[in-house]
Amino acid sequence: MKICVFCSSSERIDEKFLRAGRSFGEELGRRGHELIYGGYGRGLMGEVARGTHETGGTVTAVVPAIFDDERFIYSGCSRVLHAPDLRTRKALMQREADALAVLPGGVGTYDELFDTLALISLGELVKPLSVLDVDGFFAPLKALLDDGAAKGFIAEKTAASLMFFAAPGELLDAVEHGEKLDNW
């Protein structure tokens, strides 16, 4: 299965997030999945890629022109796809993947998450979208979605379609076994 991961490229984050990214990547690799991701070799993105690669998984980088430089791209990639810009990269990642997962990140990660969620809510993308909630990082997001649904701003089905998991294995089990796909 090809699993797209959206997450941070920052190196300034707490070690617990880097460990969680490595653990997620290792679980992807052990299960024989292909990682589709933004290509960066540092931060959380780099840890997910290293974990996947070092446990036998395939790593596909989707790199926008602004970062199309060997200094940025993880050297263990099996395949590198090139995109002219961030929007095209995001669309290519969404199209290439069978499922999408979100790990902690910043503005770019939130853009990827909400763009994907909007496409799913409109029926333009029919793929599971899940969140790995490391140390409660996404608790405010879950509360925001639940509140938006309670107040009628977000369809309840849309809010429920974004599945939150505490552990990499739980998230991958759900994706692999199609649990709650009626929500997706």
Summary of the structure (lengths in Angstrom):
residues: 184
radius of gyration: 15.3
end to end distance: 16.8
largest distance: 47.3
contacts: 634
relative contact order: 0.16
helix: 48%
strand: 19%
